Every structure is written in C-alpha cells, then in structure tokens.
Amino acid sequence: EAELGRRYAASQQARKRLVEEEAVRVQGERRAVRVLVAGPPAAARRVLLLHGYGSKPETWAIVGALDRLAERGVRAVAPELPEISERAVGAEAAAETSDRRTFVARLLEALG
C-alpha cells in the first residue's frame, strides 16, 4: 500500500492534476466515503470506476484512466470501497455481495 501511495504521488506530480479528492456522505456509512474525481462536474457522461480486492481508487489514477476520461469530457468517480472479505463463503459471501450492491446504489444517490 505504501508503494502504491508513492507511485500515485509521483504520477500526480507528472500529470495535469485533473484528479481531485472529495469526501461523500453515503446513507448507512459511519464516515464519509473518500472518492477521487476527475472531469467536469456537470458532464453528461459519467463513469463509476470500482476497484477490486487489495487495491484502492488510486489505481485508476496510476494507470491514467481518470485523466484520460476527464480529457474526453467525462466525469469519472473512483470511490474507496469498504473492505472486501477474502474469507467470505456461502451465505456470508452472498450477504457481502448484497451489501456491496446496496453501498454502490447509495453512493450513486449521494453523487446525484
């Protein structure tokens, strides 16, 4: 994670600084959700970029996806997802998937 953070910092310095960090209040979450955003806030086209297990929203900045989308007039949002349990199986995994869908739906509501 520290290496990812260093690479992200270096990539941000080299880029046009199109990526910003925001805190979004999501119903049911105890604290604000950290999101990276890029592109015009009123853009007609919007993209939600979700990271997988073991990564963070910075991954989308490191690979340049946020910048490239913003340069094309797309509003890109990469939230920091709640932890994904790699040990969840059966009913626990199904509940986690349901929780994830609920979280994403509420996040989309909060983003407008």
C-alpha positions in Angstrom: 0.0 0.0 0.0 2.9 2.4 0.8 4.4 1.7 -2.7 1.0 2.3 -4.3 0.8 5.6 -2.5 4.3 6.7 -3.6 3.6 5.8 -7.2 0.3 7.7 -7.0 2.0 10.8 -5.7 4.7 10.6 -8.4 2.0 10.2 -11.1 0.0 13.1 -9.8 3.1 15.4 -10.0 3.7 14.4 -13.5 0.1 14.8 -14.7 -2.0 17.8 -15.3 -3.6 17.5 -11.8 -7.0 16.8 -13.2 -7.8 14.4 -10.3 -9.3 15.8 -7.0 -10.2 14.0 -3.8 -13.6 14.5 -2.2 -15.5 13.1 0.8 -19.1 12.0 0.1 -21.7 11.2 2.8 -23.4 7.9 2.0 -26.5 6.8 3.8 -25.7 3.9 6.2 -22.0 4.7 6.4 -20.5 5.8 9.6 -18.0 8.1 7.9 -17.7 9.9 4.7 -16.5 7.9 1.7 -13.3 9.1 0.0 -13.6 9.4 -3.7 -11.2 10.5 -6.5 -13.0 12.6 -9.1 -11.9 14.0 -12.5 -13.7 15.7 -15.3 -16.4 18.4 -15.5 -18.9 18.1 -12.6 -21.8 18.8 -14.9 -20.7 16.3 -17.6 -23.4 14.5 -19.5 -21.4 11.3 -19.4 -20.3 9.8 -16.1 -18.3 6.7 -15.2 -18.0 5.0 -11.8 -14.7 3.1 -11.5 -14.7 0.4 -8.9 -11.5 -1.2 -7.6 -11.2 -4.8 -6.6 -9.8 -6.6 -3.6 -6.4 -5.4 -2.4 -6.5 -2.1 -4.4 -7.6 1.4 -3.9 -9.1 4.2 -6.0 -5.5 5.5 -6.7 -5.1 2.5 -9.0 -7.3 4.3 -11.5 -5.1 7.4 -11.3 -1.9 5.5 -11.6 -3.0 3.8 -14.8 -4.2 7.1 -16.2 -7.9 6.2 -16.5 -9.2 9.2 -14.5 -7.1 11.7 -16.5 -8.0 10.2 -19.9 -11.7 10.2 -19.1 -11.5 13.8 -17.9 -9.7 14.9 -21.0 -12.6 13.5 -23.0 -15.2 15.5 -21.0 -16.3 12.5 -18.9 -16.9 12.8 -15.2 -15.0 9.9 -13.6 -15.5 8.9 -10.0 -13.4 6.3 -8.2 -14.7 5.6 -4.6 -12.8 3.9 -1.9 -14.9 0.8 -1.3 -15.5 -0.8 2.1 -13.2 -3.7 2.7 -13.9 -6.9 0.8 -13.5 -10.0 2.8 -11.4 -12.7 1.0 -12.7 -15.3 3.5 -16.4 -14.9 2.9 -18.0 -18.0 1.6 -21.6 -19.3 1.2 -24.2 -17.2 2.9 -21.6 -14.7 4.2 -20.3 -14.1 0.7 -23.9 -13.6 -0.6 -24.6 -11.1 2.2 -21.4 -9.3 1.4 -22.3 -9.0 -2.3 -25.8 -7.7 -1.3 -24.2 -5.2 1.0 -21.9 -4.1 -1.8 -24.8 -3.6 -4.2 -26.6 -1.5 -1.5 -23.5 0.6 -0.9 -23.0 1.3 -4.6 -26.7 2.2 -5.0 -26.5 4.6 -2.1 -23.2 6.1 -3.3 -24.8 6.8 -6.7 -27.7 8.5 -4.9 -25.2 10.6 -2.9 -23.3 11.6 -6.0 -26.5 12.8 -7.7 
